[in-house]
Amino acid sequence: MHIKFEFVGGPHDGRVAAGFVGEAGDAERYYLFTNHGTLGYLFKVASEYAIETLAREGLRAEKKHHFQKHFYVIADRLEHQDEVCVRAKYVPNAPRERPLT
């Protein structure tokens, strides 16, 4: 199945991840993390800054990194034949407890 995952707002605004189920990549990862793109599912995403900082500095036990959490909610999901398109919208003041579903 082909997956297209689109972000609206926040640090990933305009980003589109595309790929196939079974193909290790961002599209599959987002799809699986959101329970197959379930409408209303709230999830958090690291910013590019956080990813680049961790890649450069690595994890350190003596001093932990603290990055802002960016939350998105699955707002739209369209499935047709062997393709699914998911749209995630930024939630600036998201509840921090758990997914909405």
All heavy atoms as an XYZ file, in Angstrom:
820
protein
N       0.836     -1.175      0.000
C       0.000      0.000      0.000
C       0.887      1.248      0.000
O       1.871      1.320      0.730
C      -0.900      0.010      1.242
C      -1.749      1.247      1.290
S      -2.838      1.522      2.718
C      -3.167     -0.055      3.372
N       0.536      2.218     -0.809
C       1.256      3.483     -0.877
C       0.692      4.423      0.181
O      -0.514      4.519      0.357
C       1.110      4.114     -2.271
C       1.916      5.354     -2.424
N       1.363      6.603     -2.353
C       3.242      5.532     -2.634
C       2.312      7.505     -2.521
N       3.463      6.880     -2.691
N       1.583      5.130      0.892
C       1.187      6.055      1.950
C       1.694      7.449      1.604
O       2.840      7.625      1.201
C       1.815      5.663      3.301
C       1.503      4.224      3.654
C       1.370      6.599      4.409
C       2.440      3.665      4.713
N       0.814      8.434      1.818
C       1.206      9.839      1.694
C       0.776     10.510      2.982
O      -0.386     10.461      3.366
C       0.519     10.484      0.493
C       0.884     11.938      0.304
C       0.163     12.501     -0.903
C       0.366     13.994     -1.001
N      -0.463     14.562     -2.066
N       1.717     11.120      3.678
C       1.482     11.744      4.972
C       1.855     13.213      4.863
O       3.014     13.547      4.630
C       2.363     11.051      6.022
C       1.730     10.942      7.365
C       1.099      9.776      7.753
C       1.775     12.007      8.240
C       0.515      9.668      9.003
C       1.197     11.912      9.487
C       0.572     10.740      9.881
N       0.879     14.106      5.019
C       1.093     15.547      4.846
C       0.919     16.284      6.172
O      -0.014     16.012      6.917
C       0.086     16.088      3.837
C       0.152     17.572      3.644
C      -0.949     18.095      2.741
O      -1.777     17.300      2.257
O      -0.980     19.313      2.525
N       1.827     17.230      6.454
C       1.757     18.036      7.674
C       1.312     19.456      7.350
O       1.787     20.048      6.383
C       3.123     18.091      8.358
C       3.524     16.785      8.982
C       4.209     15.831      8.248
C       3.196     16.502     10.290
C       4.579     14.619      8.819
C       3.555     15.296     10.879
C       4.240     14.353     10.134
N       0.416     19.997      8.198
C      -0.081     21.355      8.034
C       0.174     22.111      9.332
O      -0.308     21.712     10.392
C      -1.596     21.363      7.708
C      -2.115     22.781      7.606
C      -1.879     20.576      6.441
N       0.949     23.187      9.265
C       1.253     24.001     10.437
C       2.448     23.472     11.212
O       2.970     22.395     10.945
N       2.889     24.264     12.185
C       3.984     23.856     13.056
C       5.314     23.735     12.343
O       5.486     24.208     11.216
N       6.277     23.079     12.987
C       7.623     23.003     12.420
C       7.720     22.134     11.162
O       8.689     22.233     10.425
C       8.464     22.396     13.555
C       7.483     21.640     14.368
C       6.198     22.418     14.290
N       6.732     21.296     10.911
C       6.762     20.431      9.726
C       5.807     20.910      8.628
O       5.492     20.151      7.710
C       6.410     18.992     10.116
C       7.482     18.329     10.912
N       8.645     17.857     10.353
C       7.588     18.086     12.237
C       9.412     17.341     11.294
N       8.793     17.469     12.449
N       5.352     22.161      8.723
C       4.383     22.687      7.761
C       4.853     22.479      6.323
O       5.976     22.815      5.970
C       4.159     24.174      8.012
C       3.040     24.732      7.151
O       2.037     24.030      6.942
O       3.167     25.887      6.689
N       3.973     21.880      5.527
C       4.274     21.651      4.119
C       5.055     20.384      3.841
O       5.232     20.000      2.687
N       5.519     19.716      4.867
C       6.295     18.489      4.672
C       5.361     17.354      4.253
O       4.290     17.170      4.808
C       7.018     18.108      5.958
C       7.861     16.873      5.791
C       8.706     16.616      6.996
N       9.506     15.424      6.727
C       9.966     14.631      7.639
N       9.743     14.890      8.903
N      10.666     13.576      7.321
N       5.798     16.600      3.272
C       5.057     15.434      2.805
C       6.009     14.242      2.811
O       7.093     14.304      2.239
C       4.495     15.649      1.376
C       3.824     14.389      0.875
C       3.534     16.821      1.354
N       5.580     13.190      3.499
C       6.347     11.943      3.512
C       5.554     10.924      2.701
O       4.352     10.759      2.913
C       6.556     11.454      4.939
N       6.202     10.273      1.776
C       5.526      9.283      0.944
C       6.366      8.016      0.886
O       7.593      8.064      0.938
C       5.296      9.831     -0.463
N       5.682      6.891      0.809
C       6.373      5.613      0.739
C       5.389      4.469      0.725
O       4.189      4.672      0.511
N       5.880      3.291      0.989
C       5.054      2.093      0.954
C       5.124      1.358      2.290
O       6.157      1.399      2.972
C       5.514      1.155     -0.165
C       5.274      1.713     -1.531
C       6.233      2.495     -2.154
C       4.084      1.473     -2.192
C       6.012      3.027     -3.420
C       3.849      1.990     -3.454
C       4.815      2.773     -4.061
N       4.038      0.681      2.643
C       4.037     -0.169      3.830
C       5.071     -1.265      3.604
O       5.142     -1.843      2.520
C       2.638     -0.781      4.080
C       2.696     -1.824      5.174
C       1.638      0.301      4.425
N       5.882     -1.518      4.606
C       6.948     -2.510      4.489
C       8.275     -1.908      4.099
O       9.305     -2.561      4.133
N       8.243     -0.633      3.730
C       9.438      0.109      3.345
C       9.801      0.989      4.538
O       9.033      1.858      4.915
C       9.076      0.999      2.148
C      10.199      1.475      1.314
C       9.665      2.326      0.161
O       9.253      3.471      0.413
O       9.629      1.822     -0.961
N      10.922      0.740      5.164
C      11.295      1.532      6.339
C      11.535      2.980      5.931
O      12.483      3.281      5.219
C      12.538      0.951      6.994
N      10.647      3.860      6.344
C      10.779      5.269      6.016
C       9.836      6.092      6.873
O       9.045      5.561      7.660
N       9.922      7.404      6.714
C       9.089      8.299      7.514
C       7.596      8.070      7.305
O       6.826      8.092      8.261
C       9.427      9.754      7.206
C      10.779     10.176      7.760
O      11.296      9.475      8.665
O      11.315     11.199      7.304
N       7.168      7.863      6.065
C       5.737      7.686      5.786
C       5.187      6.479      6.554
O       4.153      6.572      7.222
C       5.490      7.522      4.289
N       5.875      5.364      6.478
C       5.410      4.170      7.193
C       5.461      4.390      8.703
O       4.547      4.007      9.427
C       6.250      2.947      6.829
C       5.750      1.698      7.551
C       6.638      0.492      7.357
O       7.866      0.626      7.487
O       6.080     -0.588      7.095
N       6.500      5.020      9.188
C       6.658      5.269     10.623
C       5.495      6.120     11.142
O       4.877      5.787     12.154
C       7.989      5.967     10.881
C       8.374      6.074     12.329
C       9.783      6.634     12.524
N      10.791      5.931     11.757
C      11.420      6.415     10.682
N      11.159      7.607     10.239
N      12.323      5.712     10.031
N       5.188      7.216     10.475
C       4.068      8.073     10.899
C       2.748      7.305     10.827
O       1.902      7.427     11.703
C       3.971      9.329     10.033
C       5.125     10.284     10.207
C       5.753     10.838      9.093
C       5.608     10.631     11.463
C       6.820     11.721      9.234
C       6.670     11.519     11.611
C       7.268     12.055     10.494
O       8.313     12.928     10.629
N       2.581      6.539      9.785
C       1.351      5.758      9.592
C       1.163      4.766     10.743
O       0.079      4.654     11.312
C       1.425      5.041      8.244
C       0.198      4.278      7.868
C      -0.992      4.928      7.562
C       0.216      2.889      7.780
C      -2.121      4.216      7.192
C      -0.905      2.174      7.411
C      -2.075      2.843      7.119
O      -3.194      2.137      6.756
N       2.211      4.064     11.113
C       2.115      3.083     12.190
C       1.980      3.761     13.554
O       1.202      3.313     14.397
C       3.320      2.146     12.173
C       3.428      1.255     10.927
C       4.710      0.441     10.965
C       2.217      0.349     10.790
N       2.716      4.852     13.789
C       2.643      5.574     15.069
C       1.257      6.152     15.323
O       0.888      6.389     16.467
C       3.663      6.712     15.121
C       5.071      6.274     15.373
C       6.106      7.161     15.175
C       5.389      4.993     15.800
C       7.432      6.789     15.410
C       6.699      4.599     16.031
C       7.715      5.502     15.836
N       0.499      6.410     14.276
C      -0.834      7.013     14.423
C      -1.946      5.985     14.271
O      -3.074      6.335     13.920
C      -1.032      8.140     13.392
O      -0.916      7.591     12.074
C      -0.020      9.258     13.591
N      -1.618      4.731     14.552
C      -2.611      3.655     14.469
C      -3.265      3.637     13.085
O      -4.482      3.693     12.953
C      -3.654      3.796     15.585
C      -4.475      2.550     15.756
O      -4.020      1.443     15.475
N      -5.702      2.717     16.230
N      -2.423      3.635     12.073
C      -2.839      3.578     10.663
C      -3.598      4.833     10.233
O      -4.521      4.769      9.435
C      -3.669      2.322     10.386
C      -2.914      1.072     10.693
N      -2.538      0.183      9.738
C      -2.429      0.583     11.853
C      -1.875     -0.816     10.291
N      -1.785     -0.587     11.584
N      -3.182      5.973     10.779
C      -3.796      7.246     10.389
C      -5.211      7.420     10.912
O      -6.064      7.956     10.221
N      -5.450      7.017     12.139
C      -6.783      7.113     12.740
C      -7.169      8.575     12.968
O      -6.418      9.337     13.594
C      -6.817      6.358     14.091
O      -6.508      4.988     13.835
C      -8.171      6.455     14.748
N      -8.334      8.967     12.487
C      -8.827     10.334     12.670
C      -8.873     10.682     14.152
O      -9.335      9.892     14.973
C     -10.216     10.504     12.061
C     -10.275     10.529     10.539
C     -11.720     10.576     10.066
C      -9.508     11.712      9.989
N      -8.404     11.890     14.492
C      -8.411     12.368     15.860
C      -7.231     11.921     16.693
O      -7.099     12.330     17.844
N      -6.340     11.101     16.141
C      -5.191     10.598     16.895
C      -4.164     11.712     17.091
O      -3.717     12.330     16.136
C      -4.557      9.419     16.167
C      -3.650      8.603     17.038
C      -4.128      7.498     17.728
C      -2.312      8.938     17.194
C      -3.303      6.737     18.537
C      -1.476      8.191     18.001
C      -1.977      7.092     18.672
O      -1.157      6.349     19.479
N      -3.790     11.970     18.327
C      -2.817     12.999     18.668
C      -1.447     12.350     18.839
O      -1.321     11.332     19.513
C      -3.242     13.678     19.970
C      -2.376     14.839     20.448
C      -2.579     16.057     19.548
C      -2.733     15.182     21.888
N      -0.420     12.940     18.212
C       0.928     12.392     18.326
C       1.943     13.522     18.315
O       1.641     14.643     17.930
C       1.207     11.375     17.208
C       1.240     11.967     15.823
C       2.434     12.115     15.150
C       0.071     12.350     15.174
C       2.478     12.641     13.860
C       0.097     12.873     13.888
C       1.300     13.023     13.245
N       3.144     13.224     18.793
C       4.178     14.256     18.831
C       5.294     13.930     17.847
O       5.554     12.763     17.542
C       4.726     14.447     20.234
C       5.307     13.236     20.888
C       5.669     13.543     22.331
C       5.968     12.261     23.069
N       6.227     12.471     24.461
N       5.922     14.999     17.366
C       6.958     14.889     16.354
C       8.132     15.772     16.775
O       7.938     16.884     17.255
C       6.424     15.372     14.979
C       7.490     15.306     13.926
C       5.211     14.580     14.561
N       9.328     15.284     16.586
C      10.520     16.078     16.870
C      10.758     17.064     15.729
O      10.503     16.766     14.563
C      11.731     15.157     17.016
N      11.253     18.235     16.073
C      11.585     19.227     15.048
C      12.899     18.839     14.380
O      13.676     18.038     14.910
C      11.721     20.610     15.683
O      12.851     20.646     16.530
N      13.164     19.438     13.239
C      14.431     19.191     12.544
C      15.604     19.630     13.420
O      16.650     18.990     13.432
C      14.463     19.920     11.196
C      13.537     19.335     10.164
C      13.857     17.883      9.827
O      15.045     17.529      9.679
O      12.902     17.094      9.737
N      15.420     20.712     14.166
C      16.467     21.193     15.072
C      16.822     20.114     16.098
O      17.997     19.838     16.345
C      16.015     22.471     15.775
C      16.946     22.882     16.896
C      18.163     23.491     16.618
C      16.617     22.639     18.230
C      19.039     23.856     17.635
C      17.485     22.997     19.255
C      18.680     23.610     18.961
O      19.536     23.956     19.966
N      15.811     19.496     16.702
C      16.041     18.450     17.706
C      16.774     17.263     17.095
O      17.728     16.739     17.675
C      14.716     17.996     18.321
N      16.359     16.856     15.917
C      16.983     15.712     15.242
C      18.434     16.009     14.900
O      19.323     15.192     15.145
C      16.171     15.323     13.992
C      14.806     14.787     14.409
C      16.927     14.308     13.142
C      13.822     14.649     13.277
N      18.691     17.201     14.357
C      20.056     17.575     13.996
C      20.956     17.689     15.232
O      22.114     17.265     15.207
C      20.056     18.892     13.223
C      19.472     18.762     11.832
C      19.272     20.103     11.152
O      19.726     21.141     11.691
O      18.645     20.114     10.086
N      20.415     18.239     16.318
C      21.190     18.375     17.552
C      21.550     17.007     18.114
O      22.705     16.766     18.501
C      20.406     19.195     18.600
O      20.140     20.492     18.064
C      21.189     19.321     19.898
N      20.601     16.096     18.158
C      20.877     14.750     18.660
C      21.863     14.003     17.763
O      22.715     13.272     18.254
C      19.581     13.959     18.808
C      18.693     14.372     19.979
C      17.360     13.631     19.921
C      19.388     14.121     21.301
N      21.747     14.201     16.469
C      22.680     13.545     15.540
C      24.106     14.072     15.745
O      25.074     13.311     15.689
C      22.238     13.776     14.097
N      24.222     15.364     15.996
C      25.532     15.986     16.175
C      26.125     15.670     17.549
O      27.295     15.321     17.666
C      25.412     17.503     15.985
C      26.722     18.256     16.032
C      26.550     19.757     15.790
N      25.686     20.392     16.785
C      24.454     20.842     16.551
N      23.935     20.747     15.343
N      23.740     21.402     17.497
N      25.314     15.773     18.611
C      25.820     15.636     19.975
C      25.627     14.250     20.574
O      26.322     13.895     21.523
C      25.146     16.670     20.879
C      25.437     18.095     20.472
C      24.722     19.106     21.349
O      24.116     18.711     22.360
O      24.772     20.299     21.004
N      24.675     13.496     20.058
C      24.375     12.186     20.620
C      23.657     12.292     21.953
O      23.502     13.374     22.509
N      23.211     11.160     22.454
C      22.551     11.132     23.756
C      23.609     11.155     24.851
O      24.620     10.464     24.756
C      21.699      9.867     23.894
C      20.480      9.800     22.986
C      19.799      8.443     23.136
C      19.503     10.914     23.295
N      23.332     11.924     25.881
C      24.276     12.016     27.000
C      23.530     11.778     28.303
O      22.523     12.428     28.575
C      24.926     13.396     27.021
C      25.803     13.645     25.795
C      26.362     15.027     25.818
N      25.267     15.955     25.537
C      25.373     17.272     25.584
N      26.501     17.830     25.912
N      24.352     18.038     25.310
N      24.028     10.861     29.098
C      23.381     10.542     30.372
C      23.588     11.653     31.395
O      22.719     11.914     32.213
C      23.921      9.219     30.909
N      24.739     12.321     31.318
C      25.045     13.334     32.329
C      24.240     14.626     32.153
O      23.999     15.348     33.097
C      26.552     13.644     32.359
C      27.113     14.346     31.134
C      27.428     13.423     29.965
O      27.240     12.203     30.098
O      27.856     13.925     28.922
N      23.858     14.940     30.939
C      23.071     16.155     30.684
C      22.044     15.841     29.598
O      22.395     15.682     28.427
C      23.970     17.300     30.234
C      23.212     18.586     30.004
C      24.117     19.700     29.513
C      23.296     20.935     29.208
N      24.060     21.950     28.500
N      20.802     15.758     29.999
C      19.745     15.413     29.042
C      19.365     16.619     28.188
O      19.434     17.762     28.637
C      18.516     14.904     29.785
C      18.758     13.605     30.511
C      17.489     13.128     31.173
C      17.765     11.825     31.890
N      16.565     11.295     32.544
N      18.966     16.327     26.966
C      18.445     17.365     26.084
C      16.978     17.593     26.409
O      16.251     16.654     26.696
C      18.570     16.924     24.622
C      19.972     16.872     24.139
N      20.715     15.714     24.160
C      20.779     17.833     23.630
C      21.917     15.961     23.669
N      21.983     17.228     23.349
N      16.555     18.834     26.341
C      15.142     19.154     26.542
C      14.678     19.949     25.329
O      15.131     21.072     25.098
C      14.942     19.969     27.821
C      15.284     19.204     29.048
N      14.438     18.267     29.598
C      16.392     19.204     29.828
C      14.992     17.739     30.663
N      16.191     18.285     30.822
N      13.803     19.335     24.545
C      13.292     19.973     23.346
C      11.796     20.198     23.486
O      11.096     19.425     24.145
C      13.530     19.092     22.110
C      14.987     18.842     21.834
C      15.545     17.601     22.066
C      15.792     19.852     21.335
C      16.876     17.357     21.806
C      17.133     19.625     21.074
C      17.676     18.379     21.303
N      11.307     21.218     22.843
C       9.873     21.484     22.819
C       9.172     20.344     22.089
O       9.652     19.862     21.068
C       9.593     22.797     22.090
C       8.132     23.121     21.982
C       7.893     24.415     21.212
O       8.827     25.134     20.865
N       6.644     24.710     20.963
N       8.031     19.913     22.619
C       7.254     18.858     21.977
C       6.274     19.505     21.002
O       5.601     20.478     21.342
C       6.501     18.041     23.025
C       7.431     17.323     23.969
C       6.650     16.632     25.063
C       7.626     15.993     26.040
N       6.959     15.462     27.206
N       6.211     18.965     19.797
C       5.307     19.476     18.772
C       4.234     18.428     18.511
O       4.540     17.300     18.130
C       6.073     19.789     17.484
C       7.129     20.825     17.690
N       6.829     22.165     17.831
C       8.472     20.726     17.812
C       7.939     22.843     18.006
N       8.957     21.991     18.001
N       2.984     18.810     18.729
C       1.874     17.870     18.596
C       1.069     18.120     17.327
O       0.852     19.267     16.933
C       0.944     17.976     19.812
C       1.531     17.382     21.050
C       2.397     18.113     21.835
C       1.231     16.083     21.421
C       2.956     17.568     22.986
C       1.784     15.526     22.564
C       2.650     16.273     23.347
N       0.654     17.017     16.726
C      -0.199     17.039     15.544
C      -1.365     16.094     15.795
O      -1.261     15.157     16.585
C       0.575     16.565     14.307
C       1.560     17.585     13.789
C       2.825     17.706     14.337
C       1.214     18.434     12.741
C       3.726     18.642     13.871
C       2.109     19.380     12.268
C       3.357     19.474     12.831
O       4.237     20.417     12.362
N      -2.467     16.354     15.094
C      -3.634     15.482     15.185
C      -4.013     15.071     13.761
O      -3.909     15.861     12.823
C      -4.813     16.181     15.901
C      -5.330     17.371     15.114
C      -5.925     15.192     16.196
N      -4.427     13.825     13.618
C      -4.871     13.352     12.303
C      -6.209     14.007     12.004
O      -7.202     13.766     12.698
C      -4.989     11.813     12.260
C      -3.653     11.159     12.611
C      -5.491     11.354     10.882
C      -2.508     11.520     11.700
N      -6.232     14.869     10.991
C      -7.421     15.646     10.656
C      -8.189     15.061      9.475
O      -9.416     15.182      9.407
C      -7.024     17.088     10.341
N      -7.499     14.449      8.545
C      -8.130     13.882      7.353
C      -7.449     12.574      6.990
O      -6.236     12.429      7.170
C      -8.005     14.833      6.150
C      -8.691     16.160      6.379
O      -9.900     16.149      6.644
O      -7.999     17.194      6.294
N      -8.251     11.669      6.460
C      -7.710     10.387      5.988
C      -8.549      9.941      4.800
O      -9.768      9.845      4.894
C      -7.783      9.338      7.088
C      -7.162      8.010      6.702
C      -7.358      6.989      7.828
N      -6.574      5.796      7.654
C      -6.882      4.794      6.826
N      -7.980      4.855      6.109
N      -6.100      3.751      6.726
N      -7.904      9.694      3.692
C      -8.580      9.255      2.484
C      -7.903      7.992      1.982
O      -6.688      7.966      1.789
C      -8.514     10.349      1.412
C      -9.123     10.037      0.056
C     -10.618      9.771      0.187
C      -8.881     11.172     -0.909
N      -8.688      6.951      1.799
C      -8.146      5.681      1.314
C      -8.856      5.323      0.015
O     -10.079      5.354     -0.065
C      -8.356      4.588      2.353
C      -7.613      3.315      2.013
C      -7.606      2.320      3.166
O      -7.985      2.679      4.287
O      -7.207      1.174      2.922
N      -8.063      5.001     -0.997
C      -8.624      4.630     -2.288
C      -7.747      3.532     -2.885
O      -6.548      3.725     -3.077
C      -8.674      5.842     -3.218
C      -9.231      5.539     -4.571
N     -10.546      5.213     -4.769
C      -8.640      5.509     -5.780
C     -10.743      4.987     -6.052
N      -9.598      5.168     -6.694
N      -8.372      2.397     -3.128
C      -7.685      1.230     -3.668
C      -6.452      0.900     -2.835
O      -6.573      0.549     -1.675
C      -7.367      1.422     -5.147
C      -8.624      1.511     -5.992
C      -8.321      1.741     -7.448
O      -7.237      2.164     -7.824
N      -9.300      1.450     -8.293
N      -5.270      1.061     -3.403
C      -4.044      0.674     -2.709
C      -3.241      1.895     -2.253
O      -2.009      1.856     -2.206
C      -3.196     -0.213     -3.633
C      -2.241     -1.100     -2.855
O      -2.537     -1.382     -1.674
O      -1.206     -1.492     -3.424
N      -3.945      2.982     -1.914
C      -3.268      4.202     -1.478
C      -4.049      4.840     -0.339
O      -5.271      4.842     -0.330
C      -3.153      5.196     -2.633
C      -2.434      6.463     -2.245
C      -2.178      7.379     -3.442
O      -3.036      7.438     -4.328
O      -1.128      8.020     -3.451
N      -3.309      5.381      0.635
C      -3.935      6.113      1.738
C      -3.211      7.450      1.884
O      -1.988      7.520      1.847
C      -3.924      5.304      3.064
C      -2.523      5.033      3.536
C      -4.727      6.000      4.127
N      -4.011      8.512      1.995
C      -3.483      9.858      2.191
C      -3.951     10.349      3.558
O      -5.140     10.307      3.863
C      -3.990     10.810      1.119
S      -3.467     10.353     -0.540
N      -3.002     10.816      4.362
C      -3.295     11.261      5.720
C      -2.811     12.700      5.869
O      -1.700     13.027      5.453
C      -2.592     10.359      6.750
C      -2.862     10.840      8.161
C      -3.022      8.909      6.584
N      -3.647     13.556      6.483
C      -3.257     14.943      6.743
C      -3.236     15.159      8.251
O      -4.204     14.883      8.942
C      -4.221     15.930      6.104
C      -3.816     17.380      6.371
C      -4.679     18.384      5.648
N      -4.432     18.253      4.209
C      -5.402     18.152      3.300
N      -6.655     18.154      3.650
N      -5.097     18.042      2.033
N      -2.103     15.640      8.740
C      -1.938     15.920     10.168
C      -1.834     17.430     10.360
O      -1.037     18.085      9.698
C      -0.689     15.231     10.691
N      -2.643     17.969     11.275
C      -2.634     19.409     11.554
C      -1.977     19.684     12.899
O      -2.190     18.956     13.870
C      -4.060     19.959     11.545
C      -4.670     19.983     10.163
C      -5.972     20.735     10.151
C      -6.532     20.778      8.729
N      -7.807     21.484      8.682
N      -1.209     20.768     12.932
C      -0.505     21.179     14.137
C      -1.495     21.603     15.217
O      -2.489     22.268     14.945
C       0.430     22.341     13.807
C       1.305     22.781     14.944
C       2.254     21.931     15.480
C       1.200     24.063     15.468
C       3.081     22.333     16.516
C       2.023     24.480     16.498
C       2.952     23.610     17.025
O       3.768     24.007     18.042
N      -1.209     21.194     16.462
C      -2.037     21.556     17.611
C      -1.130     22.303     18.587
O      -0.394     21.677     19.350
C      -2.643     20.302     18.289
C      -3.542     20.697     19.447
C      -3.389     19.452     17.281
N      -1.167     23.649     18.577
C      -0.227     24.411     19.393
C      -0.406     24.246     20.903
O       0.558     24.312     21.652
C      -0.463     25.857     18.973
C      -1.761     25.874     18.276
C      -2.012     24.498     17.755
N      -1.604     24.036     21.377
C      -1.844     23.902     22.817
C      -2.467     22.549     23.124
O      -3.499     22.458     23.787
C      -2.759     25.026     23.303
C      -2.125     26.385     23.109
O      -0.976     26.584     23.466
N      -2.845     27.304     22.508
N      -1.833     21.499     22.665
C      -2.376     20.148     22.806
C      -2.315     19.668     24.249
O      -1.386     19.997     24.977
C      -1.585     19.181     21.937
N      -3.311     18.868     24.649
C      -3.209     18.227     25.969
C      -2.019     17.273     25.932
O      -1.769     16.624     24.923
C      -4.536     17.467     26.107
C      -5.059     17.342     24.725
C      -4.495     18.492     23.933
N      -1.278     17.188     26.989
C      -0.038     16.406     27.000
C      -0.195     14.996     27.562
O       0.763     14.281     27.724
C       1.034     17.140     27.827
C       1.301     18.559     27.377
C       1.781     18.601     25.952
N       2.415     19.861     25.638
C       2.144     20.580     24.564
N       1.228     20.189     23.729
N       2.783     21.686     24.331
N      -1.407     14.589     27.905
C      -1.588     13.301     28.568
C      -1.483     12.108     27.638
O      -0.675     11.233     27.815
C      -2.950     13.216     29.280
C      -3.108     14.202     30.412
C      -3.542     15.571     29.929
O      -4.431     15.640     29.055
O      -2.980     16.563     30.394
N      -2.342     12.037     26.608
C      -2.406     10.846     25.760
C      -3.136     11.176     24.468
O      -3.733     12.237     24.350
C      -3.105      9.714     26.492
C      -4.519     10.055     26.863
C      -5.140      8.979     27.743
N      -6.511      9.414     27.973
C      -7.569      8.709     27.720
N      -7.466      7.509     27.256
N      -8.766      9.164     27.925
N      -3.145     10.245     23.502
C      -3.873     10.478     22.257
C      -5.349     10.688     22.512
O      -5.897     10.239     23.521
C      -3.649      9.181     21.466
C      -2.393      8.611     22.045
C      -2.400      9.007     23.495
N      -6.016     11.391     21.593
C      -7.427     11.701     21.726
C      -8.331     10.496     21.507
O      -9.489     10.521     21.873
C      -7.816     12.799     20.724
C      -7.119     14.142     20.936
C      -7.501     15.104     19.809
C      -7.484     14.739     22.275
N      -7.824      9.432     20.906
C      -8.668      8.276     20.624
C      -8.645      7.294     21.756
O      -7.807      7.283     22.594
C      -8.209      7.566     19.343
O      -6.856      7.163     19.509
C      -8.377      8.443     18.145
